[in-house]
């Protein structure tokens, strides 16, 4: 699974690197305010074409750039009900702590499991390379965590079933 993840994350890194050419852009309606244009969507001229990177039919990444912000939405591949539930619980846990991860949105874009909103302020504060590394590391660690949790649940289930059958035999 890690081998198929490397080209996927490399492609996301390349596309996100292109999309992170953002700059401060004041709101055209309210003086001295800056709103992420990718969220507001008032002026279509300020939005750039969205890019979709897919690993499989179930797993993909949507990168929506604009002049002053980029929204990255991830759909995590879920093969079975166990993996689906683990992903849902893990991401719910992370989204409850969205204030710690400044770029994480509390509510993902519809059709996706988790979303990040990167503004020009985040780019100034953290730098382009650190943001790229964060998104790619998040994807890789999410994949590893879900795999390890699935293995732990399966092994625990096997142990419980073995103990139950032993108790039934005697």
C-alpha positions in Angstrom: 0.0 0.0 0.0 2.9 2.4 0.7 4.2 1.9 -2.8 1.0 3.0 -4.4 0.8 5.9 -1.9 4.2 7.5 -3.0 3.1 8.4 -6.6 -0.2 9.8 -5.3 1.4 12.0 -2.6 4.1 13.1 -5.1 1.4 14.2 -7.6 -0.5 16.0 -4.8 2.7 17.7 -3.7 3.4 18.9 -7.3 -0.1 20.2 -7.9 -0.3 21.9 -4.5 3.1 23.5 -5.1 1.7 25.0 -8.3 -1.5 26.1 -6.5 0.3 27.8 -3.6 1.1 30.9 -5.7 -1.2 33.0 -3.6 -0.9 36.6 -2.4 -2.8 39.0 -0.1 -6.0 40.2 -1.8 -8.4 42.5 0.0 -12.1 41.9 -0.1 -13.8 43.9 -2.8 -17.0 44.5 -0.8 -15.8 45.3 2.7 -12.9 47.7 3.4 -9.9 46.4 5.3 -11.1 42.8 5.2 -9.6 39.8 3.6 -11.7 36.8 2.9 -10.6 33.5 1.3 -12.0 33.8 -2.2 -12.2 30.0 -2.6 -14.8 30.1 0.3 -16.7 33.3 -0.7 -16.9 32.6 -4.4 -18.2 36.1 -5.2 -16.1 36.7 -8.3 -15.4 33.9 -10.7 -12.4 35.8 -12.1 -10.5 35.3 -8.8 -10.9 31.5 -8.8 -8.5 29.3 -10.7 -9.4 25.9 -12.2 -9.7 23.1 -9.7 -7.4 20.1 -9.9 -8.4 16.5 -9.0 -5.8 13.9 -8.1 -7.1 10.3 -7.8 -5.5 7.3 -6.3 -8.5 5.1 -6.9 -12.2 5.5 -7.5 -12.8 5.8 -3.7 -9.8 7.9 -2.9 -8.8 11.3 -4.2 -7.8 14.9 -3.6 -9.5 18.1 -4.8 -7.3 21.2 -4.9 -9.3 24.4 -5.4 -7.0 27.5 -5.8 -7.9 31.1 -5.9 -6.0 34.4 -5.8 -5.6 34.5 -2.0 -6.4 30.9 -0.8 -6.3 27.2 -1.6 -8.7 24.6 -0.4 -7.5 21.0 -0.3 -10.1 18.3 0.2 -9.3 14.7 0.7 -11.5 11.6 0.2 -10.0 8.6 2.1 -10.4 5.2 0.5 -12.6 2.9 2.6 -12.6 -0.7 1.5 -15.0 -2.1 4.1 -17.3 -1.1 6.9 -14.6 -1.4 9.6 -12.3 1.0 7.7 -15.2 3.3 7.0 -16.0 3.6 10.7 -12.3 4.0 11.7 -11.8 6.8 9.2 -15.0 8.5 10.4 -14.0 8.3 14.1 -10.4 9.4 13.5 -11.3 12.4 11.4 -14.1 13.4 13.8 -11.4 13.4 16.5 -9.1 15.6 14.4 -11.9 18.0 13.4 -12.8 18.6 17.0 -9.3 19.9 17.5 -9.3 22.1 14.4 -8.1 25.1 16.3 -4.8 23.4 16.9 -4.3 22.6 13.3 -5.0 26.1 11.9 -5.4 25.0 8.3 -7.9 22.2 9.0 -11.6 23.1 8.3 -14.1 21.9 10.8 -16.6 20.9 8.1 -15.2 19.2 5.0 -16.4 20.0 1.5 -19.4 17.8 0.6 -18.3 14.5 -0.9 -14.9 14.6 0.9 -13.8 13.4 4.3 -11.4 16.2 5.4 -10.6 19.7 4.0 -7.8 22.2 4.6 -8.0 25.9 3.9 -4.6 27.5 3.3 -4.7 31.3 3.1 -1.9 33.9 2.3 -1.5 34.4 6.1 -0.7 30.7 6.6 1.7 30.9 3.7 3.5 33.8 5.4 3.5 32.3 8.8 4.5 28.7 8.0 6.1 28.9 4.5 5.3 27.1 1.4 7.6 24.0 2.0 6.3 23.4 5.5 2.6 23.6 4.3 3.4 21.1 1.5 5.2 18.8 3.9 2.3 19.0 6.4 -0.4 18.1 3.8 1.7 15.2 2.4 2.7 13.9 5.9 -1.0 14.2 6.9 -2.0 11.9 4.0 0.8 9.4 4.7 0.2 9.3 8.5 -3.6 9.0 8.0 -3.0 6.0 5.7 -0.7 4.4 8.3 -2.9 5.1 11.3 -6.0 3.7 9.6 -4.0 0.6 8.6 -2.6 0.0 12.1 -6.0 0.6 13.8 -7.6 -1.9 11.4 -4.9 -4.5 12.2 -5.3 -3.9 15.9 -9.1 -4.2 15.8 -8.9 -7.4 13.7 -6.3 -9.0 16.0 -8.3 -8.1 19.1 -11.4 -9.5 17.4 -9.5 -12.7 16.7 -8.3 -13.0 20.3 -11.8 -12.4 21.7 -13.3 -15.0 19.3 -10.6 -17.5 20.3 -11.3 -17.0 24.0 -15.0 -17.3 23.4 -14.6 -20.6 21.5 -12.3 -21.9 24.2 -14.9 -21.1 26.9 -17.6 -22.8 24.8 -15.5 -26.0 24.3 -15.2 -26.6 28.1 
